[in-house]
Amino acid sequence: MNRKPNIPQRTLSLITIAVMALALGACGSVPAENPALQDAHAAYNAADSNPRVRDLAAGEMMQAKTALDRADHARQDGASLAEVEHLAYVAKQRVGIANEVAGRKLADERAAQANADRDRIRLEARTREADQAKADANAAQAQAVVAQSQAEAAQRQAQDAQAAAADVQARNTQLTILLQELHAKQTERGMVVTINDVLFDTNRAELKPGGMRSVEKLGALLKDDPSRRVQVEGFTDSTGSQATNDALSARRAESVRSALIGQGVPADRVSAKGMGESYPVASNDTAAGRQMNRRVEIVLQDANGPVAQR
């Protein structure tokens, strides 16, 4: 008769604990579902299932898929909830842009079809008029030309207004995404993008590559949006003389201004000002506080008026 091995009770307990630990570890490795990411997937799937959006906004949909993949990878790699939600938001905004582009192109197609139908109807009308008395046809044709010209002018105005509204919406969406990426803050003076001191060498005014990337993103947007102006303001900590701080802050502000102009932003839309050690955002008694005070702020003009002065 077979006999079961006699395993000590302590050994059985250790085996049980190990099995439970493995099970809990396996469960903990599965990332929790993220509602923001699910919403982004739902928006993408809805757009992707629309043949019009796939055909008319293929490039924008590819950008949306890339952004969505980036959010998925961040979640799978265990990124923070805030980072995953931010990437999911960017992906959803990209889907929105694709929908807007497809809608605008579809409207253009319908307008073109309406023009073709109108031309066909006009030709038929002229043929019928030609069969009637020539005298009456000449007068009717003259009136038709005037009416047609007015209708075309009105239609062009409507199309131009629609295209302008779509462009404004697209620029606003792109601006929102960019400001999210640059961690801009809304203030009483407008949106403010901060370039920290670490993006400059000590006592130098030349931007490092990290600072240039931020300036390049902002410059590309400002170049396409002629309605906005910016003011670049440089700040230092309280270390050193006031004259030295004023000069360094002015050089750093001018360096950022020159970089924006180099990106194609007209010079008359960018101003620069050195603020020296004025307007600290932290205490100058600590190294961390002084580093926060050494900065360059780019203030974007509000759509309703110029940049407000301090």
C-alpha positions in Angstrom: 0.0 0.0 0.0 1.3 3.5 -1.0 2.0 5.8 1.9 1.8 9.6 1.6 5.0 11.4 2.6 4.9 12.9 6.1 5.5 16.7 5.4 6.1 18.8 8.6 3.3 21.3 9.4 5.9 24.3 9.3 7.0 23.3 5.8 3.3 23.3 4.6 2.8 26.7 6.0 5.8 28.2 4.3 4.7 26.7 1.0 1.2 28.1 1.4 2.6 31.6 2.1 4.9 31.4 -0.9 2.0 30.5 -3.2 -0.1 33.3 -1.9 2.7 35.8 -2.3 3.2 34.7 -6.0 -0.5 35.1 -6.6 -0.6 38.6 -5.1 2.5 39.6 -7.0 0.9 38.5 -10.3 -2.3 40.4 -9.5 -0.3 43.6 -8.6 1.6 43.6 -11.9 -1.5 44.2 -13.9 -2.0 47.9 -14.3 -5.4 49.3 -13.2 -7.8 50.5 -15.8 -7.5 54.2 -16.5 -10.8 56.0 -17.4 -9.0 58.8 -19.3 -7.2 56.3 -21.4 -10.4 54.3 -22.0 -12.1 57.6 -23.2 -9.2 58.3 -25.5 -9.5 54.8 -27.0 -13.2 55.2 -27.4 -12.8 58.5 -29.2 -10.1 57.0 -31.5 -12.2 53.9 -32.3 -15.2 56.0 -33.1 -13.2 58.2 -35.5 -11.4 55.2 -37.0 -14.8 53.5 -37.7 -15.8 56.6 -39.8 -14.6 56.1 -43.4 -14.7 59.8 -44.0 -12.4 60.6 -41.1 -10.0 57.8 -42.1 -9.8 59.0 -45.8 -9.9 62.8 -45.2 -7.7 63.0 -42.1 -5.3 60.1 -42.5 -2.3 62.1 -41.3 -4.1 63.4 -38.2 -5.3 59.9 -37.4 -1.8 58.6 -37.6 -0.7 61.3 -35.1 -3.6 60.4 -32.8 -2.6 56.7 -33.0 1.0 57.5 -32.1 -0.1 59.6 -29.1 -2.5 56.8 -28.0 0.3 54.2 -28.2 2.5 56.5 -26.1 -0.2 56.6 -23.4 -0.6 52.9 -23.5 3.1 52.3 -23.2 3.3 54.7 -20.3 0.5 52.8 -18.5 2.1 49.5 -19.2 5.5 50.7 -18.0 4.0 51.8 -14.7 4.1 55.6 -15.2 2.3 57.9 -12.8 -1.5 58.3 -13.0 -1.0 62.0 -13.9 1.4 61.3 -16.7 -0.9 58.6 -18.2 -3.9 60.9 -18.0 -1.9 63.7 -19.6 -0.8 61.5 -22.5 -4.4 60.2 -22.8 -5.7 63.8 -23.0 -3.2 64.7 -25.7 -4.3 61.6 -27.7 -7.9 62.5 -27.4 -7.2 66.1 -28.5 -5.4 64.7 -31.6 -8.5 62.7 -32.4 -10.5 65.9 -32.1 -8.2 67.6 -34.6 -8.7 64.7 -37.0 -12.5 65.0 -36.7 -12.3 68.7 -37.3 -10.0 68.4 -40.4 -12.3 65.7 -41.8 -15.4 67.8 -41.2 -13.8 70.8 -43.0 -12.7 68.8 -46.0 -16.2 67.2 -46.2 -17.7 70.6 -46.2 -15.4 71.7 -49.0 -16.4 68.6 -51.0 -20.1 69.4 -50.5 -19.6 73.0 -51.5 -17.8 71.8 -54.7 -20.7 69.5 -55.5 -23.2 72.4 -54.9 -21.2 74.5 -57.3 -21.4 71.7 -59.9 -25.1 71.3 -59.4 -25.6 75.0 -59.7 -23.6 75.2 -62.9 -25.7 72.4 -64.4 -28.9 74.1 -63.5 -27.7 77.3 -64.9 -26.8 75.7 -68.2 -30.2 74.0 -68.4 -31.9 77.4 -67.7 -29.9 79.1 -70.4 -30.7 76.4 -72.9 -34.5 76.9 -72.2 -34.1 80.6 -72.5 -32.3 80.3 -75.8 -35.4 78.6 -77.3 -37.5 81.5 -76.5 -37.5 85.0 -78.0 -34.0 86.2 -78.3 -34.8 89.7 -77.0 -36.3 88.4 -73.8 -33.4 85.9 -73.4 -30.8 88.7 -73.5 -32.5 90.6 -70.7 -33.0 87.4 -68.6 -29.4 86.4 -69.1 -28.1 89.8 -67.9 -30.3 89.5 -64.8 -29.1 85.9 -64.2 -25.4 87.0 -64.4 -26.0 89.7 -61.7 -27.8 87.3 -59.4 -25.2 84.6 -60.0 -22.4 86.9 -59.2 -24.1 87.9 -55.9 -24.8 84.3 -55.0 -21.2 83.3 -55.6 -19.9 86.3 -53.6 -22.2 85.3 -50.7 -21.1 81.7 -50.9 -17.4 82.6 -51.0 -17.9 84.8 -47.9 -19.7 81.9 -46.1 -16.9 79.5 -47.1 -14.2 81.9 -46.0 -15.9 82.5 -42.7 -16.3 78.7 -42.1 -12.7 78.0 -43.0 -11.5 80.9 -40.8 -13.5 79.6 -37.8 -12.1 76.1 -38.4 -8.6 77.4 -38.5 -9.1 79.4 -35.3 -10.5 76.3 -33.6 -7.6 74.2 -34.8 -5.0 76.8 -33.6 -6.7 77.1 -30.2 -6.6 73.3 -29.9 -2.9 73.1 -30.8 -2.2 76.0 -28.4 -3.9 74.1 -25.6 -1.9 71.0 -26.3 1.4 72.9 -26.5 0.7 74.8 -23.3 0.0 71.5 -21.6 3.3 70.1 -22.8 5.2 73.3 -21.7 3.5 73.3 -18.3 2.2 76.8 -18.8 0.3 78.6 -16.0 -2.7 80.9 -16.3 -2.0 84.2 -14.5 -3.7 87.6 -14.4 -1.4 88.8 -17.2 -2.1 85.8 -19.4 -0.5 82.4 -20.0 3.1 82.2 -18.7 5.8 79.6 -19.9 8.8 79.4 -17.5 12.3 78.5 -18.7 14.3 77.5 -15.6 17.9 78.6 -14.8 19.2 75.0 -15.5 18.7 75.6 -19.2 21.5 78.3 -19.1 25.1 77.8 -18.0 26.1 79.7 -14.9 26.4 83.5 -15.6 25.7 82.8 -19.3 22.8 83.9 -21.5 23.0 81.2 -24.2 20.1 78.7 -24.2 21.0 75.1 -23.8 19.4 72.5 -26.1 16.6 71.7 -23.6 15.6 75.4 -23.5 15.8 75.7 -27.3 13.3 72.8 -27.8 10.7 74.7 -25.7 11.4 77.9 -27.6 11.1 76.1 -31.0 7.7 74.6 -30.1 6.4 78.0 -29.0 7.9 79.8 -32.0 6.3 77.4 -34.5 2.9 78.2 -33.0 3.4 81.9 -32.8 4.5 82.1 -36.4 1.2 80.5 -37.5 -0.9 82.7 -35.2 -0.3 86.4 -36.1 -2.8 87.6 -33.5 -0.6 87.0 -30.5 2.3 88.9 -29.0 4.7 87.8 -26.3 6.9 89.5 -23.7 10.0 87.8 -22.5 11.1 88.6 -19.0 14.4 87.6 -17.3 14.9 87.2 -13.5 17.8 86.4 -11.2 18.2 85.7 -7.5 19.6 88.3 -5.1 23.2 87.0 -5.2 25.6 89.6 -6.7 25.1 93.3 -7.4 21.9 94.7 -8.7 23.7 96.0 -11.8 25.1 92.5 -12.6 21.7 90.9 -12.0 19.9 93.5 -14.2 22.4 93.0 -17.0 22.3 89.1 -16.8 18.5 89.0 -16.7 18.3 91.3 -19.7 20.8 89.2 -21.7 18.9 86.0 -21.0 15.5 87.6 -21.9 17.1 88.9 -25.2 18.5 85.5 -25.9 15.1 83.9 -25.8 13.6 86.8 -27.9 16.3 86.2 -30.5 15.6 82.5 -30.5 11.9 83.2 -31.2 12.7 85.6 -34.0 15.0 83.0 -35.4 12.1 80.6 -35.6 10.2 83.1 -37.9 8.2 85.1 -35.3 8.2 88.8 -36.4 10.4 91.0 -34.3 7.7 93.5 -33.6 5.6 90.8 -31.9 8.3 89.9 -29.3 9.6 92.2 -26.6 12.2 91.5 -24.0 12.8 92.9 -20.5 15.3 92.3 -17.7 13.7 92.3 -14.3 16.9 91.5 -12.3 16.2 90.3 -8.8 12.7 91.8 -8.7 9.6 89.6 -8.3 11.1 86.5 -6.7 8.8 83.4 -6.7 10.7 81.8 -3.7 13.0 82.7 -0.8 16.6 83.7 -1.7 17.7 82.2 1.6 18.0 78.7 0.2 19.8 77.2 -2.8 16.5 75.7 -4.1 14.7 79.1 -3.7 17.5 80.9 -5.5 17.3 78.4 -8.4 13.6 79.0 -8.8 14.2 82.8 -8.9 16.7 82.4 -11.7 14.3 82.0 -14.6 12.9 83.4 -17.9 9.2 83.9 -18.2 7.4 84.1 -21.6 4.1 85.9 -21.2 1.6 85.2 -24.0 -0.7 88.1 -24.9 -4.4 87.4 -24.2 -6.6 87.3 -27.2 -8.4 90.4 -26.0 -5.5 92.8 -25.7 -1.7 93.4 -25.2 0.5 91.9 -22.5 -0.3 93.5 -19.2 2.7 95.1 -17.5 3.7 94.5 -14.0 
